[in-house]
Amino acid sequence: MDGGLMRQRLVDGAAIAASFACLVHCLALPVLFILIPTAAAFVGLPESFHRWALAFALVTSGIAMAMGVARHRALAPVLWAVLGLALIAFGVLLAPSVPIETIATVIGALALAIGHALNWRAAAERDQSAKA
């Protein structure tokens, strides 16, 4: 495996992990707050956290998708990533209510993770076919 593929896998892996961390944040924390109301006092995050998480997702996904497309030329991963990022951005920046924000960001995080998984697979397939 060459260094470029290893770097791409590292960035895709970090982005997938961040997507799942987003899912846990969006789904588990509200349940925790309902079950243990005092937890909100200890686990509360500033609203700017969501904007920083979006910025992280934009940067890591942009780098990973650019590296992937340069390697494999497949557009499906990019389309999934753009859909996911658009939904996350809508949830963070424009959603009119918390339930809509949660739904948009959860679906967006799943779509983004799918995009990164497809990017990872397309690069690996390209690498295998180049060796053959």
Salt bridges, closest charged atoms under 4 A:
ASP2 OD1 - ARG71 NH2 3.04
ASP12 OD1 - HIS116 ND1 2.65
GLU47 OE2 - HIS50 ND1 3.33
GLU125 OE2 - ARG121 NE 3.76
ASP127 OD2 - LYS131 NZ 3.70
